[in-house]
Amino acid sequence: MNGLHLNRRLVLEAPVAVPDGSGGQAVTWTALGTLWAQVAPGAGVERAANGLTLSRVPLVVTVRAAPPGAPSRPVAGQRFRAGARTYAILAVTERDTEGRYLTCHAAEEVVA
């Protein structure tokens, strides 16, 4: 693939519901593995929510493909982590007709 550089190491994480001790549930994240990726930014958006200004930066994350159902294959609702930064995965599709790479549409939310 021309111009494709998988040079960012990202941890793929999945949400896990755990009891919160008060009869409810809290969400924690468990690591599924490490993937090498290319991360390309999109156009950012700023909006207000709950009295805070949120900057939402859409990203296109490209990773090597894995078979459907494999724990190393990203799906919507999971996230990538790079240090303290997290990227919510919104949608996943094949990048090429051979199915060698996946394009993950993701977003990073930062409280400003």
Order of alpha helices (4+ residues) and beta strands (2+ residues): beta-beta-beta-beta-beta-beta-beta
